[in-house]
Amino acid sequence: MKKVYYLLLLLIVTIASSQEIALLKYNGGGDWYANPTSLPNLIKFSNQNNNTRIKPKPGLVEPSSPDLFSYPFIHMTGHGNVVFSDSDIINLRNYMTSGGFLHIDDNYGMDEYIRKEIKKIFPNIPLVEIPSTHAIFQKPYSFPTGIPKIHEHDGKRPQAFGIFIENRLVMLYTFETDLGDGWEDVEVHNDPTEVRLKALKMGANILNYIFIN
């Protein structure tokens, strides 16, 4: 029992001491590699404006890899199918219960698949909508109505869902917003400046919640 406790403590210390983020490379056929310029742009914006010191180049990690525990923040995106193996599920659960944070950004098309996989990771913890009063929407930038809408596809309202463990948000699932598209290089989507800035500010709030809050 003591060995397990000390192992978990070591994982928590490892996660907390790192200033790195990574993209999750998952199986199932979905395009995990979508939005290749989004994370570098978000890191640059956060480091320049919000006193974070995150390494400029994000890592790449698979769900079952022990390297997962080197990153306090893991980002996941895509348009299609997602399949987590049993080892993926165990490792992701251990990662989040040990202090890690997973952000899943539906790039439109992932929702019907990812919800089933989230349920496998946390079968006894509900995925709930995060209220607009939560800290993640408050600082350093205020989003009084919650998650912003970045790209319009089908007229549905944007929503942010989460998994909470002992009142700590360990998984953020952003739906019908497409934050990652808003983080991409300007010429990729030709978003108006105010839309792109809104996406970057919301992303900075997420990083603030992990690295500074």
C-alpha positions, 0 to 999 in steps of 0.5 A, a space after each residue: 500500500 505504501 509503495 502505491 502511495 509513494 508512486 502516486 505522490 511521485 507522479 503528482 510531483 512530476 506533473 506539477 513540476 513540468 511546464 510542458 503540454 502535449 498533443 494526444 495521439 489516439 487510435 480509431 481513425 480520427 484526425 488527432 493531428 488536426 490544427 497543427 499550428 494551434 498549440 504553438 500559437 496558444 503557448 506563444 500567446 499565453 507566455 507573452 501575455 500571462 506569465 506562463 513559461 511553457 516550452 514553445 514546442 508541444 510534445 506528442 504522446 500516446 494515451 498508454 505511454 508513461 510519458 503522459 505523466 510528464 505533461 500537466 496539460 494534454 490536448 486532444 482534438 479531431 473530427 472523427 472516431 476515437 478508440 481507447 484500449 484498456 491500457 489507454 483507459 487505465 493510464 488516462 484515469 491514473 494520469 487525471 487522478 494523479 494531477 494531470 489535465 485533459 482538454 478535449 476540443 471537438 473539431 466537429 464530428 468527434 462527439 458521438 465517439 468521445 462521449 463513449 470513451 470518456 464513460 469508459 475512463 470514468 464510469 462512475 463520474 458524470 460528465 457535467 456542464 461547467 457553469 459560467 461562474 467556474 474559475 476557468 471562465 473568470 481569469 485572466 480573461 472574463 467570459 461571463 456567459 461561459 465558453 465562447 462560440 468560435 466557428 459556426 457549423 450548425 447553429 447549436 450553442 457552445 458548451 463546456 463539459 467537465 469531469 470533477 474529482 473532489 471538486 477539481 476539474 480534471 477533464 474539460 470537453 469543449 463542444 460546438 465551439 472549435 477553440 483549436 481552429 481559432 488558435 491556428 495561424 491567421 491564414 488558415 481560417 481567415 478569422 476576424 481578429 476579434 474572433 481569433 483573440 477570443 479563442 486565444 484568451 479562452 485557451 489562455 484561461 485554460 492554461 492559467 487554470 493548470 499552471 497558475 491558478 
